[in-house]
Amino acid sequence: MIRFEHHPQFITITNLNWLPVLENEYHKQIIIEAIQRRVNLEQVTVYGFVIMPNHLHCIWQLHDGVNRADFQRDFLKFTARSILNFMRMNDDPMLNALTVNAADRKFQVWERNSLSIDLFTEKVFLQKLDYLHHNPVQPKWALAAIPEAYRWSSAGFYETGVSEFTFLKHYRS
């Protein structure tokens, strides 16, 4: 793995009240483009991800000089604004369910305090990578028969070495 001052992290980002905001393909594309932008800016290396209907998991590693809190805040803020704008433009009925009574916002896409844990060993790293790749095939979701068949994941990349998501980097390279 590439070595930076930060360890790789496993992060889970959940939609407000576990609403299925990410069922929408365009909303998933917003997430992909936001990740790609951060990789292009050389702020992060992404080793794995999955976008589920109401949450996403990533294994990423922040580059030297990148502040974790600032990075996560900016990523969540950008994706939330983009998703909300798309929902407004398309009169999405789910928008009402994202209404909050907060001093600084009328709507909220993400739950606060995303779970983020440092991955100190390769064993734990691989456990988390396996977990996120198998998330779509769990009976609760049944989004695909096999992990690599689910488009919105890095599982296919690890199975075939090929991916439409150019931001992915194999953890061994």
PyMOL commands that set and color helices and strands:
alter all, ss='L'
color gray80, all
select helices_A, chain A and resi 16-18+21-23+25-40+68-89+93-98+122-137+147-149+155-160
alter helices_A, ss='H'
color red, helices_A
select strands_A, chain A and resi 9-14+44-51+55-62+99-102+105-107+115-118
alter strands_A, ss='S'
color yellow, strands_A
deselect
rebuild
show_as cartoon
